[in-house]
């Protein structure tokens, strides 16, 4: 099984913006992002805390609708 990286909320938002998502709104410590093709996700920014692995996996599979492998490839290019 592939290992997901440890990512903070702000870093995940910057990465998502680099692949075409745009922040549409912010409510409290949660940022809602949407892409041109209609995909949307919500990312928590709780201080300097990391995104939990389960939530990151859910965002990648269900919200971004890409495989873990594709996410890791895109994230490696971003870094």
C-alpha positions in Angstrom: 0.0 0.0 0.0 1.2 3.5 -0.8 2.0 5.9 2.0 0.3 9.3 1.9 2.5 12.3 2.8 2.0 14.3 6.0 0.4 17.6 4.8 -0.8 20.6 6.7 -4.0 22.4 5.7 -2.4 25.5 4.2 0.0 23.3 2.1 -2.9 21.1 0.8 -4.8 24.3 -0.2 -1.8 25.6 -2.1 -1.3 22.2 -3.8 -5.0 22.1 -4.8 -4.8 25.6 -6.2 -1.8 24.5 -8.3 -3.9 21.8 -9.9 -6.8 24.0 -10.8 -8.9 24.4 -7.7 -10.0 27.8 -6.5 -11.1 28.8 -3.0 -14.8 29.7 -3.1 -15.5 30.4 0.5 -14.2 30.1 4.1 -16.3 29.4 7.1 -14.4 29.4 10.4 -11.3 27.3 9.9 -12.6 25.4 6.8 -11.9 26.4 3.2 -14.1 25.3 0.4 -12.4 24.7 -2.9 -14.0 24.0 -6.3 -12.5 23.2 -9.7 -13.7 24.2 -13.2 -15.2 20.8 -13.8 -17.4 20.9 -10.7 -15.3 18.8 -8.2 -15.3 20.4 -4.7 -13.7 19.7 -1.4 -13.4 21.2 2.1 -10.0 21.5 3.8 -9.7 22.2 7.5 -7.0 24.7 8.6 -6.7 24.0 12.3 -3.6 26.0 13.2 -0.4 24.2 12.3 -1.9 20.7 12.6 -1.5 18.0 9.9 -4.5 16.7 7.9 -5.4 13.3 9.3 -4.5 10.4 7.0 -8.1 9.2 6.8 -9.4 12.6 5.8 -6.6 13.1 3.2 -7.5 9.7 1.7 -11.2 10.7 1.5 -10.4 14.0 -0.1 -8.2 12.3 -2.7 -10.5 9.4 -3.6 -14.0 10.9 -3.3 -13.6 14.7 -3.7 -10.7 14.9 -6.2 -11.8 11.7 -7.8 -8.3 10.5 -8.6 -6.2 7.5 -7.5 -3.7 7.7 -4.6 -1.0 7.0 -7.2 -2.0 9.9 -9.4 -2.2 12.2 -6.3 1.3 11.1 -5.2 2.6 11.8 -8.7 1.0 15.3 -8.9 2.2 16.1 -5.3 5.8 15.0 -6.1 5.8 17.4 -9.1 4.4 20.2 -6.9 7.1 19.8 -4.3 
